[in-house]
Amino acid sequence: MITGELKNKIDGLWDIFAAGGLVNPLDVIEQITYLMFIHDLDDSDNLRAKEAAMLGLPYKSIFANEIQIGDRTVDGQQLKWSVFHDFPAGKMYSVVQEWVFPFIKNLHGDKNSAYSKYMDDAIFKLPTPLLLSKVVDSLDDIYTLMNESQSADVRGDTYEYLLSKISQSGRNGQFRTPRHIIRMMVELMDPKADDVICDPACGTSGFLVTAAEYLKETRKNEIFFNKQKKDHYMNHMFFGYDMDRTMLRIGAMNMMTHGIENPYIEYRDSLSDQNPDKEKYSLILANPPFKGSLDYDTVSADLLKVCKTKKTELLFLTLFLRMLKTGGRCACIVPDGVLFGSSTAHKAIRKTIVDENRLEAVISMPSGVFKPYAGVSTAILVFTKTGYGGTDNVWFYDMHADGFSLDDKRTPVAENDIPDIIARFKNIEAEKVHKRTEQSFMVPKDEIINNDYDLSINKYKKTEYVPVEYPSTVEIMAELDKIEQEISTEMKALRDLLGL
């Protein structure tokens, strides 16, 4: 969570862009992302050079010698942030615009890499040398504060705070998933070193980045000291699809700034015939669009056979089952309507998940979780694709608090059910003894079937009513008389004091 001086500096950077004429949130984040990437290139190149020197290994800097940019040859050192940030504003602007930007656009020789695909049409939009100079100075201050911070994940927190500035929902029902909710879902699924992870509606790649960070924390030795597993992690583990090229560009760079060398981030309408993926992934983490435009004619016939509907949230659930390998797991966010909707399509997808696969958990979240972007009530579904059933008991949890106030301000509060959710899910067998009046409990499959596959927690939760005894009317009237006499006595004393 970004607070204090660092938060103020980031807000100040935003104000600099606004004063300079760039007000579209996506444009601003794009430009900041490019500049952060340029800064990080310099830092990572210096770090690798130091590591190579310590190990006595040869290392060739990407900024070494002269670099060919178009038909010109330039001194590579001038492309380093630590060099050009000291130039006068006019010279800095021409170096960044004419040399640095073309350099990073062609940095990856592999034209099929996620980075190259979405840098091809990237545009340097800062209109004046003065604006660039102010932005570079502001970013230098932000990096200084990040380096001084004691937080282990301040870099990720800073980027997430920048992404939170995309405050309006997109045309396709996009809105940002809170980072702590993503982290909870990743911890619940506990990714493994050999997983193949996909988000078919990836946006800025929040789920993929968090899964990557979690694997670094929990399986660092297993992955990074094994050549094959490291190659899998860097090149073959993470897949993300979206229909917004700006989001894809930010998502690809977000992955790369978090150390993933070659994520597969692709422009694709996941619900259409453009998406051929079947039984490919071992883990899907997603918050698919709940609303927005849908071209029904382009929806894959395979999905409509299972679930004939125009509702994207139902089609995405059907898609997840198709894309998962047998034994593959999924944690996804759905609007509450998916849990109890009475249409044929609603019932069909719930029946498929419960009868033909293994539904493990339904975590009901309060409606304020997605504020200020949306006030919709949502739940997290956790299930495993089996193809033959396997649902026995389904775990329900009624989340009351997520560590933040449930209003538009979303300020930190002490109440937080997330650690409890993770702890209980990891010891799910112990949940069988819980009563329906508690915050979490198990419901047998037969009961769910008998309730028309309704998955809303209120269908099964029981409220314990405690009788309250009130005083009799005579006692209440006597108490009122007593209060009236006390008021009269006090009023008389006040009049005497005032000589009235």
DRENLUMZA-389525 format. One record per residue (C-alpha): residue number from 0; residue in one letter; chain; x, y, z. Coordinates in steps of 0.05 Angstrom, whole numbers. Layout:
<recs>
[rec NUM, A, A, [X, Y, Z]]
...
</recs>
This chain:
<recs>
[rec 0, M, A, [0, 0, 0]]
[rec 1, I, A, [30, 67, -22]]
[rec 2, T, A, [24, 122, 31]]
[rec 3, G, A, [57, 186, 53]]
[rec 4, E, A, [110, 222, 13]]
[rec 5, L, A, [115, 169, -42]]
[rec 6, K, A, [40, 173, -55]]
[rec 7, N, A, [45, 249, -57]]
[rec 8, K, A, [102, 245, -107]]
[rec 9, I, A, [63, 199, -153]]
[rec 10, D, A, [2, 244, -148]]
[rec 11, G, A, [48, 303, -164]]
[rec 12, L, A, [74, 266, -225]]
[rec 13, W, A, [2, 258, -248]]
[rec 14, D, A, [-9, 332, -239]]
[rec 15, I, A, [53, 347, -281]]
[rec 16, F, A, [23, 308, -339]]
[rec 17, A, A, [-44, 343, -331]]
[rec 18, A, A, [-11, 412, -332]]
[rec 19, G, A, [28, 391, -394]]
[rec 20, G, A, [-36, 374, -431]]
[rec 21, L, A, [-37, 297, -424]]
[rec 22, V, A, [-101, 279, -386]]
[rec 23, N, A, [-123, 211, -414]]
[rec 24, P, A, [-106, 162, -357]]
[rec 25, L, A, [-85, 107, -405]]
[rec 26, D, A, [-39, 154, -444]]
[rec 27, V, A, [-7, 179, -380]]
[rec 28, I, A, [5, 108, -353]]
[rec 29, E, A, [33, 87, -420]]
[rec 30, Q, A, [84, 143, -422]]
[rec 31, I, A, [103, 132, -348]]
[rec 32, T, A, [111, 58, -363]]
[rec 33, Y, A, [158, 71, -421]]
[rec 34, L, A, [200, 118, -379]]
[rec 35, M, A, [202, 70, -320]]
[rec 36, F, A, [223, 16, -367]]
[rec 37, I, A, [280, 59, -394]]
[rec 38, H, A, [302, 75, -323]]
[rec 39, D, A, [299, 1, -304]]
[rec 40, L, A, [339, -19, -366]]
[rec 41, D, A, [396, 24, -340]]
[rec 42, D, A, [391, -4, -269]]
[rec 43, S, A, [387, -77, -291]]
[rec 44, D, A, [445, -68, -340]]
[rec 45, N, A, [489, -39, -284]]
[rec 46, L, A, [469, -94, -236]]
[rec 47, R, A, [485, -149, -286]]
[rec 48, A, A, [552, -116, -301]]
[rec 49, K, A, [569, -116, -226]]
[rec 50, E, A, [547, -189, -217]]
[rec 51, A, A, [589, -210, -277]]
[rec 52, A, A, [650, -173, -250]]
[rec 53, M, A, [642, -206, -181]]
[rec 54, L, A, [638, -275, -214]]
[rec 55, G, A, [694, -260, -262]]
[rec 56, L, A, [648, -271, -322]]
[rec 57, P, A, [647, -231, -387]]
[rec 58, Y, A, [588, -184, -396]]
[rec 59, K, A, [570, -140, -455]]
[rec 60, S, A, [525, -81, -437]]
[rec 61, I, A, [465, -68, -482]]
[rec 62, F, A, [490, 4, -483]]
[rec 63, A, A, [561, -15, -502]]
[rec 64, N, A, [598, 17, -560]]
[rec 65, E, A, [560, 49, -617]]
[rec 66, I, A, [488, 31, -632]]
[rec 67, Q, A, [454, 33, -699]]
[rec 68, I, A, [387, 70, -698]]
[rec 69, G, A, [357, 75, -767]]
[rec 70, D, A, [411, 101, -813]]
[rec 71, R, A, [449, 134, -756]]
[rec 72, T, A, [502, 109, -708]]
[rec 73, V, A, [500, 137, -638]]
[rec 74, D, A, [540, 129, -574]]
[rec 75, G, A, [503, 77, -532]]
[rec 76, Q, A, [522, 110, -467]]
[rec 77, Q, A, [478, 170, -484]]
[rec 78, L, A, [417, 124, -484]]
[rec 79, K, A, [425, 109, -409]]
[rec 80, W, A, [378, 144, -361]]
[rec 81, S, A, [435, 160, -314]]
[rec 82, V, A, [468, 199, -370]]
[rec 83, F, A, [413, 234, -408]]
[rec 84, H, A, [375, 256, -345]]
[rec 85, D, A, [429, 308, -333]]
[rec 86, F, A, [423, 338, -404]]
[rec 87, P, A, [390, 406, -415]]
[rec 88, A, A, [315, 398, -429]]
[rec 89, G, A, [321, 410, -505]]
[rec 90, K, A, [378, 360, -514]]
[rec 91, M, A, [344, 309, -468]]
[rec 92, Y, A, [280, 313, -509]]
[rec 93, S, A, [315, 302, -576]]
[rec 94, V, A, [356, 244, -548]]
[rec 95, V, A, [295, 209, -518]]
[rec 96, Q, A, [250, 221, -578]]
[rec 97, E, A, [300, 207, -634]]
[rec 98, W, A, [346, 155, -602]]
[rec 99, V, A, [322, 124, -537]]
[rec 100, F, A, [251, 110, -558]]
[rec 101, P, A, [270, 77, -624]]
[rec 102, F, A, [323, 38, -586]]
[rec 103, I, A, [273, 7, -536]]
[rec 104, K, A, [223, -7, -592]]
[rec 105, N, A, [275, -51, -626]]
[rec 106, L, A, [307, -78, -564]]
[rec 107, H, A, [282, -149, -573]]
[rec 108, G, A, [306, -183, -636]]
[rec 109, D, A, [249, -233, -631]]
[rec 110, K, A, [192, -197, -668]]
[rec 111, N, A, [143, -248, -640]]
[rec 112, S, A, [157, -231, -568]]
[rec 113, A, A, [102, -197, -527]]
[rec 114, Y, A, [146, -136, -518]]
[rec 115, S, A, [161, -127, -593]]
[rec 116, K, A, [89, -137, -614]]
[rec 117, Y, A, [62, -81, -571]]
[rec 118, M, A, [120, -33, -577]]
[rec 119, D, A, [114, -32, -653]]
[rec 120, D, A, [58, 19, -652]]
[rec 121, A, A, [79, 54, -587]]
[rec 122, I, A, [83, 130, -593]]
[rec 123, F, A, [123, 179, -552]]
[rec 124, K, A, [70, 230, -534]]
[rec 125, L, A, [104, 280, -487]]
[rec 126, P, A, [94, 345, -526]]
[rec 127, T, A, [149, 390, -499]]
[rec 128, P, A, [221, 387, -472]]
[rec 129, L, A, [199, 422, -408]]
[rec 130, L, A, [146, 369, -393]]
[rec 131, L, A, [196, 312, -405]]
[rec 132, S, A, [247, 347, -360]]
[rec 133, K, A, [196, 354, -303]]
[rec 134, V, A, [172, 282, -311]]
[rec 135, V, A, [244, 255, -310]]
[rec 136, D, A, [260, 296, -247]]
[rec 137, S, A, [196, 272, -214]]
[rec 138, L, A, [211, 199, -230]]
[rec 139, D, A, [282, 207, -202]]
[rec 140, D, A, [250, 230, -137]]
[rec 141, I, A, [202, 172, -137]]
[rec 142, Y, A, [258, 121, -149]]
[rec 143, T, A, [298, 152, -92]]
[rec 144, L, A, [239, 144, -45]]
[rec 145, M, A, [227, 72, -69]]
[rec 146, N, A, [300, 55, -56]]
[rec 147, E, A, [294, 83, 15]]
[rec 148, S, A, [231, 45, 30]]
[rec 149, Q, A, [233, -15, 76]]
[rec 150, S, A, [176, -49, 38]]
[rec 151, A, A, [199, -111, 0]]
[rec 152, D, A, [148, -100, -55]]
[rec 153, V, A, [149, -24, -62]]
[rec 154, R, A, [163, -29, -137]]
[rec 155, G, A, [101, -70, -149]]
[rec 156, D, A, [60, -27, -101]]
[rec 157, T, A, [81, 36, -138]]
[rec 158, Y, A, [62, 7, -206]]
[rec 159, E, A, [-5, -17, -178]]
[rec 160, Y, A, [-19, 52, -150]]
[rec 161, L, A, [-6, 81, -219]]
[rec 162, L, A, [-53, 30, -250]]
[rec 163, S, A, [-106, 48, -198]]
[rec 164, K, A, [-110, 116, -233]]
[rec 165, I, A, [-148, 82, -289]]
[rec 166, S, A, [-212, 98, -252]]
[rec 167, Q, A, [-265, 91, -305]]
[rec 168, S, A, [-292, 25, -329]]
[rec 169, G, A, [-275, 6, -401]]
[rec 170, R, A, [-324, -8, -456]]
[rec 171, N, A, [-317, -83, -446]]
[rec 172, G, A, [-334, -82, -373]]
[rec 173, Q, A, [-263, -77, -349]]
[rec 174, F, A, [-245, -51, -281]]
[rec 175, R, A, [-184, -61, -239]]
[rec 176, T, A, [-183, -121, -191]]
[rec 177, P, A, [-155, -99, -124]]
[rec 178, R, A, [-84, -125, -114]]
[rec 179, H, A, [-98, -157, -46]]
[rec 180, I, A, [-157, -196, -75]]
[rec 181, I, A, [-112, -221, -131]]
[rec 182, R, A, [-59, -240, -80]]
[rec 183, M, A, [-111, -278, -39]]
[rec 184, M, A, [-134, -318, -100]]
[rec 185, V, A, [-62, -334, -118]]
[rec 186, E, A, [-47, -358, -47]]
[rec 187, L, A, [-110, -401, -48]]
[rec 188, M, A, [-87, -435, -113]]
[rec 189, D, A, [-14, -441, -91]]
[rec 190, P, A, [18, -444, -162]]
[rec 191, K, A, [71, -496, -174]]
[rec 192, A, A, [136, -491, -213]]
[rec 193, D, A, [109, -533, -271]]
[rec 194, D, A, [42, -498, -278]]
[rec 195, V, A, [20, -465, -343]]
[rec 196, I, A, [-20, -404, -321]]
[rec 197, C, A, [-70, -365, -362]]
[rec 198, D, A, [-114, -304, -354]]
[rec 199, P, A, [-160, -299, -416]]
[rec 200, A, A, [-181, -228, -398]]
[rec 201, C, A, [-114, -204, -371]]
[rec 202, G, A, [-118, -127, -375]]
[rec 203, T, A, [-54, -102, -342]]
[rec 204, S, A, [-32, -174, -325]]
[rec 205, G, A, [-45, -166, -250]]
[rec 206, F, A, [-60, -240, -238]]
[rec 207, L, A, [0, -263, -278]]
[rec 208, V, A, [48, -214, -244]]
[rec 209, T, A, [23, -234, -175]]
[rec 210, A, A, [29, -308, -192]]
[rec 211, A, A, [101, -295, -216]]
[rec 212, E, A, [118, -258, -152]]
[rec 213, Y, A, [87, -312, -109]]
[rec 214, L, A, [129, -365, -144]]
[rec 215, K, A, [192, -324, -133]]
[rec 216, E, A, [176, -320, -59]]
[rec 217, T, A, [156, -393, -48]]
[rec 218, R, A, [194, -434, -99]]
[rec 219, K, A, [255, -391, -114]]
[rec 220, N, A, [307, -446, -107]]
[rec 221, E, A, [265, -498, -144]]
[rec 222, I, A, [256, -452, -204]]
[rec 223, F, A, [319, -409, -209]]
[rec 224, F, A, [370, -464, -195]]
[rec 225, N, A, [340, -511, -247]]
[rec 226, K, A, [354, -492, -319]]
[rec 227, Q, A, [291, -525, -348]]
[rec 228, K, A, [244, -496, -295]]
[rec 229, K, A, [274, -427, -302]]
[rec 230, D, A, [265, -430, -378]]
[rec 231, H, A, [193, -452, -367]]
[rec 232, Y, A, [182, -394, -318]]
[rec 233, M, A, [212, -342, -364]]
[rec 234, N, A, [184, -365, -431]]
[rec 235, H, A, [128, -416, -426]]
[rec 236, M, A, [89, -408, -361]]
[rec 237, F, A, [49, -344, -368]]
[rec 238, F, A, [-6, -331, -420]]
[rec 239, G, A, [-52, -271, -423]]
[rec 240, Y, A, [-104, -248, -474]]
[rec 241, D, A, [-143, -183, -482]]
[rec 242, M, A, [-178, -142, -535]]
[rec 243, D, A, [-149, -75, -515]]
[rec 244, R, A, [-81, -62, -546]]
[rec 245, T, A, [-64, -7, -496]]
[rec 246, M, A, [-78, -54, -438]]
[rec 247, L, A, [-37, -108, -472]]
[rec 248, R, A, [22, -61, -480]]
[rec 249, I, A, [19, -41, -407]]
[rec 250, G, A, [8, -114, -387]]
[rec 251, A, A, [68, -138, -427]]
[rec 252, M, A, [114, -85, -398]]
[rec 253, N, A, [86, -98, -329]]
[rec 254, M, A, [107, -170, -336]]
[rec 255, M, A, [176, -152, -362]]
[rec 256, T, A, [188, -100, -307]]
[rec 257, H, A, [172, -156, -258]]
[rec 258, G, A, [226, -200, -288]]
[rec 259, I, A, [188, -245, -337]]
[rec 260, E, A, [230, -243, -400]]
[rec 261, N, A, [181, -270, -451]]
[rec 262, P, A, [108, -274, -428]]
[rec 263, Y, A, [57, -294, -481]]
[rec 264, I, A, [12, -233, -480]]
[rec 265, E, A, [-32, -235, -542]]
[rec 266, Y, A, [-88, -195, -575]]
[rec 267, R, A, [-146, -242, -576]]
[rec 268, D, A, [-222, -243, -567]]
[rec 269, S, A, [-221, -303, -519]]
[rec 270, L, A, [-294, -319, -530]]
[rec 271, S, A, [-289, -322, -606]]
[rec 272, D, A, [-263, -374, -655]]
[rec 273, Q, A, [-196, -335, -652]]
[rec 274, N, A, [-184, -375, -589]]
[rec 275, P, A, [-167, -447, -606]]
[rec 276, D, A, [-141, -466, -537]]
[rec 277, K, A, [-168, -531, -509]]
[rec 278, E, A, [-141, -570, -449]]
[rec 279, K, A, [-78, -527, -450]]
[rec 280, Y, A, [-71, -495, -381]]
[rec 281, S, A, [-62, -523, -311]]
[rec 282, L, A, [-84, -460, -275]]
[rec 283, I, A, [-131, -403, -294]]
[rec 284, L, A, [-136, -340, -252]]
[rec 285, A, A, [-185, -288, -278]]
[rec 286, N, A, [-235, -233, -266]]
[rec 287, P, A, [-272, -235, -333]]
[rec 288, P, A, [-316, -178, -358]]
[rec 289, F, A, [-386, -178, -327]]
[rec 290, K, A, [-418, -129, -376]]
[rec 291, G, A, [-406, -89, -438]]
[rec 292, S, A, [-411, -102, -512]]
[rec 293, L, A, [-412, -173, -539]]
[rec 294, D, A, [-416, -191, -613]]
[rec 295, Y, A, [-459, -254, -606]]
[rec 296, D, A, [-443, -274, -678]]
[rec 297, T, A, [-369, -281, -663]]
[rec 298, V, A, [-377, -324, -601]]
[rec 299, S, A, [-347, -393, -610]]
[rec 300, A, A, [-399, -447, -627]]
[rec 301, D, A, [-365, -494, -578]]
[rec 302, L, A, [-383, -447, -520]]
[rec 303, L, A, [-455, -436, -543]]
[rec 304, K, A, [-466, -511, -546]]
[rec 305, V, A, [-453, -515, -471]]
[rec 306, C, A, [-483, -448, -451]]
[rec 307, K, A, [-528, -410, -500]]
[rec 308, T, A, [-526, -339, -474]]
[rec 309, K, A, [-502, -268, -487]]
[rec 310, K, A, [-477, -260, -415]]
[rec 311, T, A, [-401, -256, -417]]
[rec 312, E, A, [-392, -281, -346]]
[rec 313, L, A, [-427, -347, -363]]
[rec 314, L, A, [-389, -355, -429]]
[rec 315, F, A, [-323, -344, -394]]
[rec 316, L, A, [-338, -398, -343]]
[rec 317, T, A, [-353, -445, -401]]
[rec 318, L, A, [-288, -423, -434]]
[rec 319, F, A, [-247, -436, -371]]
[rec 320, L, A, [-271, -508, -370]]
[rec 321, R, A, [-252, -516, -443]]
[rec 322, M, A, [-183, -486, -435]]
[rec 323, L, A, [-163, -524, -373]]
[rec 324, K, A, [-127, -591, -375]]
[rec 325, T, A, [-160, -648, -338]]
[rec 326, G, A, [-138, -636, -266]]
[rec 327, G, A, [-129, -562, -280]]
[rec 328, R, A, [-152, -512, -228]]
[rec 329, C, A, [-189, -445, -233]]
[rec 330, A, A, [-201, -387, -186]]
[rec 331, C, A, [-245, -334, -217]]
[rec 332, I, A, [-288, -275, -196]]
[rec 333, V, A, [-362, -276, -217]]
[rec 334, P, A, [-420, -228, -203]]
[rec 335, D, A, [-470, -255, -153]]
[rec 336, G, A, [-521, -266, -207]]
[rec 337, V, A, [-481, -326, -232]]
[rec 338, L, A, [-493, -360, -165]]
[rec 339, F, A, [-569, -357, -165]]
[rec 340, G, A, [-592, -336, -234]]
[rec 341, S, A, [-653, -375, -256]]
[rec 342, S, A, [-644, -375, -332]]
[rec 343, T, A, [-629, -439, -369]]
[rec 344, A, A, [-558, -416, -383]]
[rec 345, H, A, [-544, -399, -310]]
[rec 346, K, A, [-569, -466, -286]]
[rec 347, A, A, [-531, -503, -342]]
[rec 348, I, A, [-462, -476, -325]]
[rec 349, R, A, [-473, -487, -250]]
[rec 350, K, A, [-496, -558, -263]]
[rec 351, T, A, [-435, -570, -307]]
[rec 352, I, A, [-387, -545, -254]]
[rec 353, V, A, [-420, -583, -197]]
[rec 354, D, A, [-438, -649, -232]]
[rec 355, E, A, [-383, -658, -284]]
[rec 356, N, A, [-325, -626, -247]]
[rec 357, R, A, [-305, -611, -175]]
[rec 358, L, A, [-330, -547, -145]]
[rec 359, E, A, [-288, -533, -82]]
[rec 360, A, A, [-305, -464, -56]]
[rec 361, V, A, [-352, -405, -62]]
[rec 362, I, A, [-325, -343, -27]]
[rec 363, S, A, [-377, -288, -22]]
[rec 364, M, A, [-347, -217, -22]]
[rec 365, P, A, [-379, -152, 1]]
[rec 366, S, A, [-403, -104, -53]]
[rec 367, G, A, [-352, -50, -33]]
[rec 368, V, A, [-291, -91, -55]]
[rec 369, F, A, [-291, -60, -125]]
[rec 370, K, A, [-306, 11, -105]]
[rec 371, P, A, [-297, 64, -130]]
[rec 372, Y, A, [-300, 30, -198]]
[rec 373, A, A, [-363, -10, -186]]
[rec 374, G, A, [-410, -29, -129]]
[rec 375, V, A, [-428, -98, -155]]
[rec 376, S, A, [-431, -157, -107]]
[rec 377, T, A, [-384, -213, -127]]
[rec 378, A, A, [-358, -281, -107]]
[rec 379, I, A, [-297, -323, -120]]
[rec 380, L, A, [-308, -393, -149]]
[rec 381, V, A, [-253, -445, -140]]
[rec 382, F, A, [-260, -509, -180]]
[rec 383, T, A, [-220, -565, -213]]
[rec 384, K, A, [-234, -593, -282]]
[rec 385, T, A, [-244, -668, -277]]
[rec 386, G, A, [-293, -684, -333]]
[rec 387, Y, A, [-326, -738, -290]]
[rec 388, G, A, [-350, -702, -228]]
[rec 389, G, A, [-319, -704, -159]]
[rec 390, T, A, [-358, -650, -122]]
[rec 391, D, A, [-371, -677, -52]]
[rec 392, N, A, [-377, -619, -4]]
[rec 393, V, A, [-373, -546, -25]]
[rec 394, W, A, [-340, -496, 23]]
[rec 395, F, A, [-376, -430, 32]]
[rec 396, Y, A, [-345, -368, 64]]
[rec 397, D, A, [-380, -303, 79]]
[rec 398, M, A, [-327, -248, 74]]
[rec 399, H, A, [-346, -187, 115]]
[rec 400, A, A, [-282, -146, 109]]
[rec 401, D, A, [-220, -144, 65]]
[rec 402, G, A, [-176, -96, 104]]
[rec 403, F, A, [-205, -33, 73]]
[rec 404, S, A, [-267, 9, 84]]
[rec 405, L, A, [-323, -11, 38]]
[rec 406, D, A, [-338, 60, 14]]
[rec 407, D, A, [-308, 99, -45]]
[rec 408, K, A, [-247, 120, -4]]
[rec 409, R, A, [-224, 49, 11]]
[rec 410, T, A, [-181, 69, 69]]
[rec 411, P, A, [-144, 15, 109]]
[rec 412, V, A, [-182, -15, 169]]
[rec 413, A, A, [-164, -67, 221]]
[rec 414, E, A, [-219, -116, 201]]
[rec 415, N, A, [-194, -166, 149]]
[rec 416, D, A, [-220, -236, 134]]
[rec 417, I, A, [-168, -252, 81]]
[rec 418, P, A, [-116, -286, 127]]
[rec 419, D, A, [-173, -327, 157]]
[rec 420, I, A, [-199, -348, 88]]
[rec 421, I, A, [-130, -372, 67]]
[rec 422, A, A, [-117, -409, 132]]
[rec 423, R, A, [-185, -444, 131]]
[rec 424, F, A, [-180, -463, 57]]
[rec 425, K, A, [-112, -495, 69]]
[rec 426, N, A, [-143, -537, 125]]
[rec 427, I, A, [-210, -549, 92]]
[rec 428, E, A, [-223, -616, 124]]
[rec 429, A, A, [-231, -581, 192]]
[rec 430, E, A, [-288, -540, 163]]
[rec 431, K, A, [-336, -599, 163]]
[rec 432, V, A, [-351, -589, 236]]
[rec 433, H, A, [-373, -516, 229]]
[rec 434, K, A, [-446, -498, 237]]
[rec 435, R, A, [-486, -460, 185]]
[rec 436, T, A, [-490, -401, 233]]
[rec 437, E, A, [-414, -391, 228]]
[rec 438, Q, A, [-376, -349, 177]]
[rec 439, S, A, [-355, -411, 138]]
[rec 440, F, A, [-384, -481, 130]]
[rec 441, M, A, [-391, -540, 83]]
[rec 442, V, A, [-453, -558, 42]]
[rec 443, P, A, [-461, -628, 13]]
[rec 444, K, A, [-471, -635, -62]]
[rec 445, D, A, [-539, -667, -55]]
[rec 446, E, A, [-566, -607, -19]]
[rec 447, I, A, [-540, -561, -74]]
[rec 448, I, A, [-574, -604, -127]]
[rec 449, N, A, [-640, -603, -88]]
[rec 450, N, A, [-636, -527, -87]]
[rec 451, D, A, [-632, -523, -163]]
[rec 452, Y, A, [-556, -515, -161]]
[rec 453, D, A, [-563, -448, -125]]
[rec 454, L, A, [-494, -427, -100]]
[rec 455, S, A, [-512, -364, -62]]
[rec 456, I, A, [-489, -368, 11]]
[rec 457, N, A, [-555, -340, 37]]
[rec 458, K, A, [-590, -403, 12]]
[rec 459, Y, A, [-551, -445, 62]]
[rec 460, K, A, [-530, -397, 117]]
[rec 461, K, A, [-572, -399, 180]]
[rec 462, T, A, [-582, -339, 225]]
[rec 463, E, A, [-585, -350, 299]]
[rec 464, Y, A, [-638, -307, 330]]
[rec 465, V, A, [-626, -290, 403]]
[rec 466, P, A, [-690, -268, 439]]
[rec 467, V, A, [-685, -199, 468]]
[rec 468, E, A, [-725, -181, 530]]
[rec 469, Y, A, [-748, -109, 536]]
[rec 470, P, A, [-773, -75, 600]]
[rec 471, S, A, [-849, -72, 610]]
[rec 472, T, A, [-888, -10, 592]]
[rec 473, V, A, [-897, 7, 665]]
[rec 474, E, A, [-821, 5, 676]]
[rec 475, I, A, [-808, 48, 615]]
[rec 476, M, A, [-859, 100, 636]]
[rec 477, A, A, [-830, 102, 707]]
[rec 478, E, A, [-760, 114, 678]]
[rec 479, L, A, [-787, 170, 634]]
[rec 480, D, A, [-821, 203, 695]]
[rec 481, K, A, [-755, 199, 732]]
[rec 482, I, A, [-717, 232, 674]]
[rec 483, E, A, [-770, 286, 669]]
[rec 484, Q, A, [-764, 302, 744]]
[rec 485, E, A, [-688, 306, 738]]
[rec 486, I, A, [-694, 354, 678]]
[rec 487, S, A, [-744, 397, 717]]
[rec 488, T, A, [-697, 401, 778]]
[rec 489, E, A, [-637, 420, 734]]
[rec 490, M, A, [-678, 473, 697]]
[rec 491, K, A, [-700, 504, 764]]
[rec 492, A, A, [-628, 506, 788]]
[rec 493, L, A, [-607, 540, 723]]
[rec 494, R, A, [-662, 593, 730]]
[rec 495, D, A, [-641, 607, 802]]
[rec 496, L, A, [-569, 615, 779]]
[rec 497, L, A, [-589, 664, 725]]
[rec 498, G, A, [-636, 702, 773]]
[rec 499, L, A, [-697, 689, 729]]
</recs>
